[in-house]
Amino acid sequence: MERSFIVNAGTIAFENYETESLAINLETGTYYSLTGPAARLWVMLSRGTPCAAITDYFAAAHEGDRAQIAQAVRRFLERLEAEKLIVEAPGAPAAAAQ
C-alpha cells in the first residue's frame, strides 16, 4: 500500500508563491527553496494530495517511463521526510520494516 504524507505542521512554516515554495524548519532554522517540479510537488502535498495522485500528475505532465517517474517522486518524498519537512499522514499505512 502506498504511503501518504502531510507537511510537518508543528515544525515547518511555509509559503507557496507563483513559481516557488519556501519552507523553514523552525527547529533547525534551515530554509528550503523549492522551484520547478519540486515546488509543484510541495504545493500538492500542502493541499493534502495523496502520493499516488502526485505520481499520476507527474506521469501525465512529463514524458518518460511511469515507473521511473514514480521512483523519482518516491525518492524526493524520502528526502523531504529525512529533512523532517513532511511526516506520515495520520491513518496512513506504516512503512515496511527494514
Secondary structure, 3 states (H helix, E strand, C coil): CCCCEEECCCCEEEEECCCEEEEEECCCCEEEEEEHHHHHHHHHHHCCCCHHHHHHHHHHHCCCCHHHHHHHHHHHHHHHHHCCCEEECCCCCCCCCC
